[in-house]
């Protein structure tokens, strides 16, 4: 039996992967001072993102009930099953 069809298929696969890799490399944007500054500003944590840290969080349900009753306010109870970031 001839191995020529298998060799042709392997050459075709390698050639197409090489071509696809070259296309991706050509489309990838370069990183210069301006694009770095844009990306840095996009992921930089700003003051509005940190406002939740200023809330007077309570760690027990009982303390929350007492404070909510004293101030006649509703109580937010956050209950989850698992890690808050989905890392289980």
PDB file of N, CA, C and O in Angstrom:
ATOM      1  N   UNK A   1       0.851  -1.170   0.000  1.00  0.00           N
ATOM      2  CA  UNK A   1       0.000   0.000   0.000  1.00  0.00           C
ATOM      3  C   UNK A   1       0.898   1.234   0.000  1.00  0.00           C
ATOM      4  O   UNK A   1       1.926   1.261   0.677  1.00  0.00           O
ATOM      5  N   UNK A   2       0.523   2.213  -0.731  1.00  0.00           N
ATOM      6  CA  UNK A   2       1.323   3.431  -0.864  1.00  0.00           C
ATOM      7  C   UNK A   2       1.015   4.407   0.268  1.00  0.00           C
ATOM      8  O   UNK A   2      -0.136   4.558   0.678  1.00  0.00           O
ATOM      9  N   UNK A   3       2.050   5.061   0.761  1.00  0.00           N
ATOM     10  CA  UNK A   3       1.883   6.055   1.825  1.00  0.00           C
ATOM     11  C   UNK A   3       1.767   7.465   1.254  1.00  0.00           C
ATOM     12  O   UNK A   3       1.718   8.434   2.011  1.00  0.00           O
ATOM     13  N   UNK A   4       1.723   7.588  -0.037  1.00  0.00           N
ATOM     14  CA  UNK A   4       1.680   8.898  -0.677  1.00  0.00           C
ATOM     15  C   UNK A   4       0.461   9.716  -0.271  1.00  0.00           C
ATOM     16  O   UNK A   4       0.625  10.908  -0.013  1.00  0.00           O
ATOM     17  N   UNK A   5      -0.746   9.169  -0.197  1.00  0.00           N
ATOM     18  CA  UNK A   5      -1.898   9.978   0.248  1.00  0.00           C
ATOM     19  C   UNK A   5      -1.735  10.478   1.680  1.00  0.00           C
ATOM     20  O   UNK A   5      -2.149  11.595   1.987  1.00  0.00           O
ATOM     21  N   UNK A   6      -1.142   9.676   2.561  1.00  0.00           N
ATOM     22  CA  UNK A   6      -0.946  10.098   3.945  1.00  0.00           C
ATOM     23  C   UNK A   6       0.087  11.226   4.029  1.00  0.00           C
ATOM     24  O   UNK A   6      -0.081  12.175   4.794  1.00  0.00           O
ATOM     25  N   UNK A   7       1.133  11.115   3.251  1.00  0.00           N
ATOM     26  CA  UNK A   7       2.168  12.146   3.231  1.00  0.00           C
ATOM     27  C   UNK A   7       1.596  13.438   2.674  1.00  0.00           C
ATOM     28  O   UNK A   7       1.857  14.515   3.210  1.00  0.00           O
ATOM     29  N   UNK A   8       0.818  13.340   1.606  1.00  0.00           N
ATOM     30  CA  UNK A   8       0.193  14.539   1.027  1.00  0.00           C
ATOM     31  C   UNK A   8      -0.721  15.224   2.045  1.00  0.00           C
ATOM     32  O   UNK A   8      -0.745  16.451   2.134  1.00  0.00           O
ATOM     33  N   UNK A   9      -1.463  14.440   2.801  1.00  0.00           N
ATOM     34  CA  UNK A   9      -2.355  14.994   3.807  1.00  0.00           C
ATOM     35  C   UNK A   9      -1.549  15.692   4.902  1.00  0.00           C
ATOM     36  O   UNK A   9      -1.916  16.782   5.340  1.00  0.00           O
ATOM     37  N   UNK A  10      -0.465  15.078   5.343  1.00  0.00           N
ATOM     38  CA  UNK A  10       0.374  15.689   6.383  1.00  0.00           C
ATOM     39  C   UNK A  10       0.979  16.993   5.894  1.00  0.00           C
ATOM     40  O   UNK A  10       1.015  17.974   6.637  1.00  0.00           O
ATOM     41  N   UNK A  11       1.452  17.018   4.661  1.00  0.00           N
ATOM     42  CA  UNK A  11       2.024  18.239   4.094  1.00  0.00           C
ATOM     43  C   UNK A  11       0.954  19.322   3.996  1.00  0.00           C
ATOM     44  O   UNK A  11       1.230  20.485   4.289  1.00  0.00           O
ATOM     45  N   UNK A  12      -0.233  18.970   3.599  1.00  0.00           N
ATOM     46  CA  UNK A  12      -1.336  19.921   3.491  1.00  0.00           C
ATOM     47  C   UNK A  12      -1.700  20.506   4.859  1.00  0.00           C
ATOM     48  O   UNK A  12      -1.949  21.705   4.981  1.00  0.00           O
ATOM     49  N   UNK A  13      -1.730  19.656   5.878  1.00  0.00           N
ATOM     50  CA  UNK A  13      -2.059  20.128   7.235  1.00  0.00           C
ATOM     51  C   UNK A  13      -0.988  21.085   7.732  1.00  0.00           C
ATOM     52  O   UNK A  13      -1.309  22.149   8.262  1.00  0.00           O
ATOM     53  N   UNK A  14       0.291  20.723   7.569  1.00  0.00           N
ATOM     54  CA  UNK A  14       1.378  21.582   8.031  1.00  0.00           C
ATOM     55  C   UNK A  14       1.372  22.901   7.274  1.00  0.00           C
ATOM     56  O   UNK A  14       1.582  23.957   7.871  1.00  0.00           O
ATOM     57  N   UNK A  15       1.138  22.857   5.985  1.00  0.00           N
ATOM     58  CA  UNK A  15       1.109  24.081   5.188  1.00  0.00           C
ATOM     59  C   UNK A  15      -0.040  24.987   5.610  1.00  0.00           C
ATOM     60  O   UNK A  15       0.140  26.200   5.709  1.00  0.00           O
ATOM     61  N   UNK A  16      -1.210  24.424   5.858  1.00  0.00           N
ATOM     62  CA  UNK A  16      -2.351  25.254   6.247  1.00  0.00           C
ATOM     63  C   UNK A  16      -2.155  25.838   7.643  1.00  0.00           C
ATOM     64  O   UNK A  16      -2.556  26.976   7.888  1.00  0.00           O
ATOM     65  N   UNK A  17      -1.546  25.085   8.569  1.00  0.00           N
ATOM     66  CA  UNK A  17      -1.275  25.625   9.896  1.00  0.00           C
ATOM     67  C   UNK A  17      -0.252  26.748   9.830  1.00  0.00           C
ATOM     68  O   UNK A  17      -0.382  27.750  10.533  1.00  0.00           O
ATOM     69  N   UNK A  18       0.760  26.588   8.992  1.00  0.00           N
ATOM     70  CA  UNK A  18       1.772  27.635   8.829  1.00  0.00           C
ATOM     71  C   UNK A  18       1.138  28.890   8.247  1.00  0.00           C
ATOM     72  O   UNK A  18       1.433  29.998   8.695  1.00  0.00           O
ATOM     73  N   UNK A  19       0.274  28.727   7.257  1.00  0.00           N
ATOM     74  CA  UNK A  19      -0.410  29.862   6.649  1.00  0.00           C
ATOM     75  C   UNK A  19      -1.302  30.558   7.669  1.00  0.00           C
ATOM     76  O   UNK A  19      -1.325  31.788   7.731  1.00  0.00           O
ATOM     77  N   UNK A  20      -2.033  29.792   8.465  1.00  0.00           N
ATOM     78  CA  UNK A  20      -2.917  30.380   9.478  1.00  0.00           C
ATOM     79  C   UNK A  20      -2.103  31.121  10.529  1.00  0.00           C
ATOM     80  O   UNK A  20      -2.512  32.191  10.979  1.00  0.00           O
ATOM     81  N   UNK A  21      -0.964  30.575  10.925  1.00  0.00           N
ATOM     82  CA  UNK A  21      -0.119  31.225  11.922  1.00  0.00           C
ATOM     83  C   UNK A  21       0.426  32.544  11.373  1.00  0.00           C
ATOM     84  O   UNK A  21       0.492  33.536  12.099  1.00  0.00           O
ATOM     85  N   UNK A  22       0.813  32.562  10.107  1.00  0.00           N
ATOM     86  CA  UNK A  22       1.302  33.797   9.490  1.00  0.00           C
ATOM     87  C   UNK A  22       0.200  34.849   9.441  1.00  0.00           C
ATOM     88  O   UNK A  22       0.459  36.026   9.694  1.00  0.00           O
ATOM     89  N   UNK A  23      -1.017  34.444   9.122  1.00  0.00           N
ATOM     90  CA  UNK A  23      -2.145  35.385   9.072  1.00  0.00           C
ATOM     91  C   UNK A  23      -2.407  36.001  10.441  1.00  0.00           C
ATOM     92  O   UNK A  23      -2.640  37.206  10.543  1.00  0.00           O
ATOM     93  N   UNK A  24      -2.370  35.185  11.494  1.00  0.00           N
ATOM     94  CA  UNK A  24      -2.597  35.692  12.848  1.00  0.00           C
ATOM     95  C   UNK A  24      -1.489  36.657  13.233  1.00  0.00           C
ATOM     96  O   UNK A  24      -1.755  37.701  13.830  1.00  0.00           O
ATOM     97  N   UNK A  25      -0.257  36.321  12.899  1.00  0.00           N
ATOM     98  CA  UNK A  25       0.869  37.201  13.229  1.00  0.00           C
ATOM     99  C   UNK A  25       0.754  38.531  12.500  1.00  0.00           C
ATOM    100  O   UNK A  25       1.139  39.564  13.049  1.00  0.00           O
ATOM    101  N   UNK A  26       0.238  38.531  11.285  1.00  0.00           N
ATOM    102  CA  UNK A  26       0.078  39.773  10.528  1.00  0.00           C
ATOM    103  C   UNK A  26      -1.037  40.636  11.107  1.00  0.00           C
ATOM    104  O   UNK A  26      -0.958  41.863  11.041  1.00  0.00           O
ATOM    105  N   UNK A  27      -2.072  40.021  11.672  1.00  0.00           N
ATOM    106  CA  UNK A  27      -3.216  40.765  12.188  1.00  0.00           C
ATOM    107  C   UNK A  27      -3.012  41.232  13.616  1.00  0.00           C
ATOM    108  O   UNK A  27      -3.759  42.088  14.090  1.00  0.00           O
ATOM    109  N   UNK A  28      -2.024  40.696  14.314  1.00  0.00           N
ATOM    110  CA  UNK A  28      -1.803  41.058  15.714  1.00  0.00           C
ATOM    111  C   UNK A  28      -1.291  42.495  15.787  1.00  0.00           C
ATOM    112  O   UNK A  28      -0.321  42.843  15.113  1.00  0.00           O
ATOM    113  N   UNK A  29      -1.943  43.338  16.609  1.00  0.00           N
ATOM    114  CA  UNK A  29      -1.492  44.724  16.714  1.00  0.00           C
ATOM    115  C   UNK A  29      -0.177  44.796  17.482  1.00  0.00           C
ATOM    116  O   UNK A  29       0.072  44.013  18.399  1.00  0.00           O
ATOM    117  N   UNK A  30       0.640  45.736  17.094  1.00  0.00           N
ATOM    118  CA  UNK A  30       1.905  45.934  17.789  1.00  0.00           C
ATOM    119  C   UNK A  30       1.685  46.717  19.073  1.00  0.00           C
ATOM    120  O   UNK A  30       0.672  47.398  19.232  1.00  0.00           O
ATOM    121  N   UNK A  31       2.623  46.616  19.968  1.00  0.00           N
ATOM    122  CA  UNK A  31       2.525  47.337  21.233  1.00  0.00           C
ATOM    123  C   UNK A  31       3.527  48.484  21.199  1.00  0.00           C
ATOM    124  O   UNK A  31       4.739  48.270  21.222  1.00  0.00           O
ATOM    125  N   UNK A  32       3.002  49.698  21.144  1.00  0.00           N
ATOM    126  CA  UNK A  32       3.857  50.873  21.189  1.00  0.00           C
ATOM    127  C   UNK A  32       3.445  51.713  22.393  1.00  0.00           C
ATOM    128  O   UNK A  32       2.600  51.289  23.181  1.00  0.00           O
ATOM    129  N   UNK A  33       4.023  52.880  22.540  1.00  0.00           N
ATOM    130  CA  UNK A  33       3.736  53.714  23.712  1.00  0.00           C
ATOM    131  C   UNK A  33       2.261  54.103  23.800  1.00  0.00           C
ATOM    132  O   UNK A  33       1.683  54.099  24.887  1.00  0.00           O
ATOM    133  N   UNK A  34       1.656  54.435  22.675  1.00  0.00           N
ATOM    134  CA  UNK A  34       0.254  54.869  22.684  1.00  0.00           C
ATOM    135  C   UNK A  34      -0.690  53.704  22.967  1.00  0.00           C
ATOM    136  O   UNK A  34      -1.618  53.842  23.763  1.00  0.00           O
ATOM    137  N   UNK A  35      -0.461  52.546  22.319  1.00  0.00           N
ATOM    138  CA  UNK A  35      -1.359  51.414  22.563  1.00  0.00           C
ATOM    139  C   UNK A  35      -1.173  50.883  23.985  1.00  0.00           C
ATOM    140  O   UNK A  35      -2.130  50.412  24.600  1.00  0.00           O
ATOM    141  N   UNK A  36       0.055  50.956  24.512  1.00  0.00           N
ATOM    142  CA  UNK A  36       0.273  50.551  25.903  1.00  0.00           C
ATOM    143  C   UNK A  36      -0.497  51.455  26.851  1.00  0.00           C
ATOM    144  O   UNK A  36      -1.142  50.974  27.783  1.00  0.00           O
ATOM    145  N   UNK A  37      -0.433  52.784  26.616  1.00  0.00           N
ATOM    146  CA  UNK A  37      -1.146  53.732  27.483  1.00  0.00           C
ATOM    147  C   UNK A  37      -2.648  53.495  27.414  1.00  0.00           C
ATOM    148  O   UNK A  37      -3.333  53.576  28.434  1.00  0.00           O
ATOM    149  N   UNK A  38      -3.165  53.208  26.237  1.00  0.00           N
ATOM    150  CA  UNK A  38      -4.598  52.941  26.080  1.00  0.00           C
ATOM    151  C   UNK A  38      -5.005  51.691  26.849  1.00  0.00           C
ATOM    152  O   UNK A  38      -6.010  51.701  27.559  1.00  0.00           O
ATOM    153  N   UNK A  39      -4.234  50.615  26.715  1.00  0.00           N
ATOM    154  CA  UNK A  39      -4.554  49.378  27.430  1.00  0.00           C
ATOM    155  C   UNK A  39      -4.415  49.558  28.939  1.00  0.00           C
ATOM    156  O   UNK A  39      -5.240  49.052  29.700  1.00  0.00           O
ATOM    157  N   UNK A  40      -3.384  50.269  29.376  1.00  0.00           N
ATOM    158  CA  UNK A  40      -3.181  50.503  30.808  1.00  0.00           C
ATOM    159  C   UNK A  40      -4.355  51.289  31.392  1.00  0.00           C
ATOM    160  O   UNK A  40      -4.850  50.960  32.470  1.00  0.00           O
ATOM    161  N   UNK A  41      -4.799  52.327  30.681  1.00  0.00           N
ATOM    162  CA  UNK A  41      -5.917  53.133  31.173  1.00  0.00           C
ATOM    163  C   UNK A  41      -7.211  52.339  31.207  1.00  0.00           C
ATOM    164  O   UNK A  41      -8.076  52.595  32.045  1.00  0.00           O
ATOM    165  N   UNK A  42      -7.350  51.382  30.308  1.00  0.00           N
ATOM    166  CA  UNK A  42      -8.561  50.567  30.261  1.00  0.00           C
ATOM    167  C   UNK A  42      -8.677  49.633  31.460  1.00  0.00           C
ATOM    168  O   UNK A  42      -9.780  49.374  31.940  1.00  0.00           O
ATOM    169  N   UNK A  43      -7.551  49.127  31.942  1.00  0.00           N
ATOM    170  CA  UNK A  43      -7.603  48.168  33.038  1.00  0.00           C
ATOM    171  C   UNK A  43      -7.264  48.779  34.394  1.00  0.00           C
ATOM    172  O   UNK A  43      -7.324  48.092  35.414  1.00  0.00           O
ATOM    173  N   UNK A  44      -6.911  50.056  34.414  1.00  0.00           N
ATOM    174  CA  UNK A  44      -6.580  50.742  35.662  1.00  0.00           C
ATOM    175  C   UNK A  44      -7.826  50.835  36.547  1.00  0.00           C
ATOM    176  O   UNK A  44      -8.904  51.180  36.063  1.00  0.00           O
ATOM    177  N   UNK A  45      -7.686  50.533  37.823  1.00  0.00           N
ATOM    178  CA  UNK A  45      -8.803  50.621  38.755  1.00  0.00           C
ATOM    179  C   UNK A  45      -9.023  52.089  39.106  1.00  0.00           C
ATOM    180  O   UNK A  45      -8.095  52.791  39.509  1.00  0.00           O
ATOM    181  N   UNK A  46     -10.250  52.536  38.949  1.00  0.00           N
ATOM    182  CA  UNK A  46     -10.566  53.943  39.221  1.00  0.00           C
ATOM    183  C   UNK A  46     -11.320  54.060  40.542  1.00  0.00           C
ATOM    184  O   UNK A  46     -11.763  53.060  41.106  1.00  0.00           O
ATOM    185  N   UNK A  47     -11.457  55.276  41.022  1.00  0.00           N
ATOM    186  CA  UNK A  47     -12.144  55.511  42.300  1.00  0.00           C
ATOM    187  C   UNK A  47     -13.574  54.972  42.322  1.00  0.00           C
ATOM    188  O   UNK A  47     -13.961  54.361  43.318  1.00  0.00           O
ATOM    189  N   UNK A  48     -14.381  55.168  41.269  1.00  0.00           N
ATOM    190  CA  UNK A  48     -15.740  54.599  41.318  1.00  0.00           C
ATOM    191  C   UNK A  48     -15.753  53.076  41.453  1.00  0.00           C
ATOM    192  O   UNK A  48     -16.701  52.510  41.998  1.00  0.00           O
ATOM    193  N   UNK A  49     -14.706  52.412  40.961  1.00  0.00           N
ATOM    194  CA  UNK A  49     -14.648  50.954  41.080  1.00  0.00           C
ATOM    195  C   UNK A  49     -14.394  50.505  42.513  1.00  0.00           C
ATOM    196  O   UNK A  49     -14.655  49.351  42.852  1.00  0.00           O
ATOM    197  N   UNK A  50     -13.896  51.386  43.347  1.00  0.00           N
ATOM    198  CA  UNK A  50     -13.540  51.031  44.717  1.00  0.00           C
ATOM    199  C   UNK A  50     -14.546  51.525  45.756  1.00  0.00           C
ATOM    200  O   UNK A  50     -14.299  51.398  46.956  1.00  0.00           O
ATOM    201  N   UNK A  51     -15.668  52.081  45.321  1.00  0.00           N
ATOM    202  CA  UNK A  51     -16.659  52.607  46.266  1.00  0.00           C
ATOM    203  C   UNK A  51     -17.224  51.523  47.184  1.00  0.00           C
ATOM    204  O   UNK A  51     -17.608  51.818  48.316  1.00  0.00           O
ATOM    205  N   UNK A  52     -17.281  50.288  46.719  1.00  0.00           N
ATOM    206  CA  UNK A  52     -17.829  49.215  47.555  1.00  0.00           C
ATOM    207  C   UNK A  52     -16.989  49.010  48.811  1.00  0.00           C
ATOM    208  O   UNK A  52     -17.492  48.494  49.809  1.00  0.00           O
ATOM    209  N   UNK A  53     -15.708  49.408  48.779  1.00  0.00           N
ATOM    210  CA  UNK A  53     -14.856  49.236  49.950  1.00  0.00           C
ATOM    211  C   UNK A  53     -15.224  50.210  51.068  1.00  0.00           C
ATOM    212  O   UNK A  53     -14.864  49.995  52.225  1.00  0.00           O
ATOM    213  N   UNK A  54     -15.944  51.282  50.721  1.00  0.00           N
ATOM    214  CA  UNK A  54     -16.308  52.283  51.720  1.00  0.00           C
ATOM    215  C   UNK A  54     -17.626  51.957  52.422  1.00  0.00           C
ATOM    216  O   UNK A  54     -17.995  52.636  53.381  1.00  0.00           O
ATOM    217  N   UNK A  55     -18.330  50.939  51.966  1.00  0.00           N
ATOM    218  CA  UNK A  55     -19.584  50.544  52.601  1.00  0.00           C
ATOM    219  C   UNK A  55     -19.287  49.869  53.941  1.00  0.00           C
ATOM    220  O   UNK A  55     -18.303  49.137  54.059  1.00  0.00           O
ATOM    221  N   UNK A  56     -20.119  50.105  54.941  1.00  0.00           N
ATOM    222  CA  UNK A  56     -19.899  49.454  56.239  1.00  0.00           C
ATOM    223  C   UNK A  56     -20.442  48.025  56.231  1.00  0.00           C
ATOM    224  O   UNK A  56     -21.505  47.753  56.789  1.00  0.00           O
ATOM    225  N   UNK A  57     -19.708  47.124  55.598  1.00  0.00           N
ATOM    226  CA  UNK A  57     -20.141  45.735  55.493  1.00  0.00           C
ATOM    227  C   UNK A  57     -20.158  45.079  56.868  1.00  0.00           C
ATOM    228  O   UNK A  57     -19.277  45.319  57.694  1.00  0.00           O
ATOM    229  N   UNK A  58     -21.167  44.251  57.101  1.00  0.00           N
ATOM    230  CA  UNK A  58     -21.269  43.481  58.339  1.00  0.00           C
ATOM    231  C   UNK A  58     -21.045  42.010  57.997  1.00  0.00           C
ATOM    232  O   UNK A  58     -21.454  41.536  56.937  1.00  0.00           O
ATOM    233  N   UNK A  59     -20.402  41.313  58.893  1.00  0.00           N
ATOM    234  CA  UNK A  59     -20.028  39.931  58.581  1.00  0.00           C
ATOM    235  C   UNK A  59     -20.978  38.884  59.143  1.00  0.00           C
ATOM    236  O   UNK A  59     -20.845  37.701  58.828  1.00  0.00           O
ATOM    237  N   UNK A  60     -21.937  39.300  59.973  1.00  0.00           N
ATOM    238  CA  UNK A  60     -22.882  38.321  60.499  1.00  0.00           C
ATOM    239  C   UNK A  60     -24.306  38.756  60.186  1.00  0.00           C
ATOM    240  O   UNK A  60     -24.611  39.947  60.116  1.00  0.00           O
ATOM    241  N   UNK A  61     -25.150  37.784  60.004  1.00  0.00           N
ATOM    242  CA  UNK A  61     -26.560  38.044  59.714  1.00  0.00           C
ATOM    243  C   UNK A  61     -27.233  38.732  60.907  1.00  0.00           C
ATOM    244  O   UNK A  61     -28.051  39.633  60.724  1.00  0.00           O
ATOM    245  N   UNK A  62     -26.895  38.314  62.102  1.00  0.00           N
ATOM    246  CA  UNK A  62     -27.502  38.883  63.309  1.00  0.00           C
ATOM    247  C   UNK A  62     -27.180  40.381  63.433  1.00  0.00           C
ATOM    248  O   UNK A  62     -28.066  41.183  63.729  1.00  0.00           O
ATOM    249  N   UNK A  63     -25.923  40.751  63.208  1.00  0.00           N
ATOM    250  CA  UNK A  63     -25.545  42.166  63.277  1.00  0.00           C
ATOM    251  C   UNK A  63     -26.293  42.970  62.220  1.00  0.00           C
ATOM    252  O   UNK A  63     -26.699  44.104  62.473  1.00  0.00           O
ATOM    253  N   UNK A  64     -26.475  42.392  61.047  1.00  0.00           N
ATOM    254  CA  UNK A  64     -27.227  43.060  59.985  1.00  0.00           C
ATOM    255  C   UNK A  64     -28.688  43.246  60.342  1.00  0.00           C
ATOM    256  O   UNK A  64     -29.261  44.302  60.076  1.00  0.00           O
ATOM    257  N   UNK A  65     -29.298  42.233  60.942  1.00  0.00           N
ATOM    258  CA  UNK A  65     -30.695  42.351  61.363  1.00  0.00           C
ATOM    259  C   UNK A  65     -30.874  43.446  62.408  1.00  0.00           C
ATOM    260  O   UNK A  65     -31.818  44.233  62.342  1.00  0.00           O
ATOM    261  N   UNK A  66     -29.964  43.486  63.367  1.00  0.00           N
ATOM    262  CA  UNK A  66     -30.057  44.512  64.412  1.00  0.00           C
ATOM    263  C   UNK A  66     -29.918  45.916  63.827  1.00  0.00           C
ATOM    264  O   UNK A  66     -30.685  46.813  64.179  1.00  0.00           O
ATOM    265  N   UNK A  67     -28.954  46.109  62.947  1.00  0.00           N
ATOM    266  CA  UNK A  67     -28.744  47.428  62.362  1.00  0.00           C
ATOM    267  C   UNK A  67     -29.912  47.817  61.456  1.00  0.00           C
ATOM    268  O   UNK A  67     -30.352  48.967  61.482  1.00  0.00           O
ATOM    269  N   UNK A  68     -30.416  46.885  60.664  1.00  0.00           N
ATOM    270  CA  UNK A  68     -31.542  47.170  59.772  1.00  0.00           C
ATOM    271  C   UNK A  68     -32.787  47.531  60.578  1.00  0.00           C
ATOM    272  O   UNK A  68     -33.524  48.445  60.208  1.00  0.00           O
ATOM    273  N   UNK A  69     -33.023  46.820  61.675  1.00  0.00           N
ATOM    274  CA  UNK A  69     -34.191  47.126  62.508  1.00  0.00           C
ATOM    275  C   UNK A  69     -34.036  48.483  63.186  1.00  0.00           C
ATOM    276  O   UNK A  69     -35.002  49.241  63.274  1.00  0.00           O
ATOM    277  N   UNK A  70     -32.844  48.795  63.662  1.00  0.00           N
ATOM    278  CA  UNK A  70     -32.620  50.068  64.350  1.00  0.00           C
ATOM    279  C   UNK A  70     -32.782  51.258  63.404  1.00  0.00           C
ATOM    280  O   UNK A  70     -33.248  52.320  63.816  1.00  0.00           O
ATOM    281  N   UNK A  71     -32.401  51.083  62.140  1.00  0.00           N
ATOM    282  CA  UNK A  71     -32.468  52.184  61.171  1.00  0.00           C
ATOM    283  C   UNK A  71     -33.706  52.097  60.285  1.00  0.00           C
ATOM    284  O   UNK A  71     -33.882  52.937  59.403  1.00  0.00           O
ATOM    285  N   UNK A  72     -34.563  51.109  60.496  1.00  0.00           N
ATOM    286  CA  UNK A  72     -35.762  50.883  59.691  1.00  0.00           C
ATOM    287  C   UNK A  72     -35.417  50.821  58.203  1.00  0.00           C
ATOM    288  O   UNK A  72     -36.048  51.472  57.370  1.00  0.00           O
ATOM    289  N   UNK A  73     -34.393  50.015  57.897  1.00  0.00           N
ATOM    290  CA  UNK A  73     -33.952  49.846  56.515  1.00  0.00           C
ATOM    291  C   UNK A  73     -33.993  48.360  56.159  1.00  0.00           C
ATOM    292  O   UNK A  73     -33.965  47.502  57.042  1.00  0.00           O
ATOM    293  N   UNK A  74     -34.059  48.064  54.861  1.00  0.00           N
ATOM    294  CA  UNK A  74     -34.035  46.654  54.454  1.00  0.00           C
ATOM    295  C   UNK A  74     -32.630  46.070  54.615  1.00  0.00           C
ATOM    296  O   UNK A  74     -31.650  46.805  54.738  1.00  0.00           O
ATOM    297  N   UNK A  75     -32.552  44.771  54.612  1.00  0.00           N
ATOM    298  CA  UNK A  75     -31.287  44.065  54.774  1.00  0.00           C
ATOM    299  C   UNK A  75     -30.986  43.294  53.499  1.00  0.00           C
ATOM    300  O   UNK A  75     -31.834  42.561  52.991  1.00  0.00           O
ATOM    301  N   UNK A  76     -29.783  43.461  52.991  1.00  0.00           N
ATOM    302  CA  UNK A  76     -29.326  42.681  51.841  1.00  0.00           C
ATOM    303  C   UNK A  76     -28.527  41.504  52.362  1.00  0.00           C
ATOM    304  O   UNK A  76     -27.505  41.681  53.024  1.00  0.00           O
ATOM    305  N   UNK A  77     -28.987  40.320  52.066  1.00  0.00           N
ATOM    306  CA  UNK A  77     -28.285  39.101  52.463  1.00  0.00           C
ATOM    307  C   UNK A  77     -27.751  38.443  51.201  1.00  0.00           C
ATOM    308  O   UNK A  77     -28.526  38.012  50.346  1.00  0.00           O
ATOM    309  N   UNK A  78     -26.447  38.364  51.083  1.00  0.00           N
ATOM    310  CA  UNK A  78     -25.801  37.767  49.921  1.00  0.00           C
ATOM    311  C   UNK A  78     -25.372  36.360  50.300  1.00  0.00           C
ATOM    312  O   UNK A  78     -24.513  36.172  51.161  1.00  0.00           O
ATOM    313  N   UNK A  79     -25.978  35.371  49.650  1.00  0.00           N
ATOM    314  CA  UNK A  79     -25.684  33.977  49.945  1.00  0.00           C
ATOM    315  C   UNK A  79     -25.220  33.325  48.655  1.00  0.00           C
ATOM    316  O   UNK A  79     -25.861  33.461  47.613  1.00  0.00           O
ATOM    317  N   UNK A  80     -24.106  32.618  48.730  1.00  0.00           N
ATOM    318  CA  UNK A  80     -23.571  31.947  47.544  1.00  0.00           C
ATOM    319  C   UNK A  80     -23.181  30.527  47.899  1.00  0.00           C
ATOM    320  O   UNK A  80     -22.930  30.195  49.058  1.00  0.00           O
ATOM    321  N   UNK A  81     -23.139  29.713  46.882  1.00  0.00           N
ATOM    322  CA  UNK A  81     -22.623  28.365  47.015  1.00  0.00           C
ATOM    323  C   UNK A  81     -21.367  28.292  46.162  1.00  0.00           C
ATOM    324  O   UNK A  81     -21.455  28.300  44.934  1.00  0.00           O
ATOM    325  N   UNK A  82     -20.217  28.222  46.783  1.00  0.00           N
ATOM    326  CA  UNK A  82     -18.969  28.161  46.033  1.00  0.00           C
ATOM    327  C   UNK A  82     -18.184  29.454  46.128  1.00  0.00           C
ATOM    328  O   UNK A  82     -18.563  30.388  46.834  1.00  0.00           O
ATOM    329  N   UNK A  83     -17.100  29.481  45.409  1.00  0.00           N
ATOM    330  CA  UNK A  83     -16.202  30.628  45.410  1.00  0.00           C
ATOM    331  C   UNK A  83     -16.812  31.766  44.612  1.00  0.00           C
ATOM    332  O   UNK A  83     -17.387  31.511  43.554  1.00  0.00           O
ATOM    333  N   UNK A  84     -16.712  33.035  45.077  1.00  0.00           N
ATOM    334  CA  UNK A  84     -17.334  34.142  44.367  1.00  0.00           C
ATOM    335  C   UNK A  84     -16.768  34.368  42.964  1.00  0.00           C
ATOM    336  O   UNK A  84     -17.440  34.982  42.135  1.00  0.00           O
ATOM    337  N   UNK A  85     -15.576  33.902  42.679  1.00  0.00           N
ATOM    338  CA  UNK A  85     -15.004  34.065  41.353  1.00  0.00           C
ATOM    339  C   UNK A  85     -15.197  32.831  40.472  1.00  0.00           C
ATOM    340  O   UNK A  85     -14.673  32.765  39.361  1.00  0.00           O
ATOM    341  N   UNK A  86     -15.942  31.872  40.968  1.00  0.00           N
ATOM    342  CA  UNK A  86     -16.193  30.677  40.203  1.00  0.00           C
ATOM    343  C   UNK A  86     -15.078  29.660  40.280  1.00  0.00           C
ATOM    344  O   UNK A  86     -15.079  28.684  39.529  1.00  0.00           O
ATOM    345  N   UNK A  87     -14.130  29.867  41.168  1.00  0.00           N
ATOM    346  CA  UNK A  87     -13.000  28.941  41.325  1.00  0.00           C
ATOM    347  C   UNK A  87     -13.383  27.863  42.341  1.00  0.00           C
ATOM    348  O   UNK A  87     -13.247  28.073  43.546  1.00  0.00           O
ATOM    349  N   UNK A  88     -13.850  26.734  41.872  1.00  0.00           N
ATOM    350  CA  UNK A  88     -14.255  25.672  42.795  1.00  0.00           C
ATOM    351  C   UNK A  88     -13.357  24.476  42.675  1.00  0.00           C
ATOM    352  O   UNK A  88     -13.552  23.485  43.379  1.00  0.00           O
TER     353      UNK A  88
END
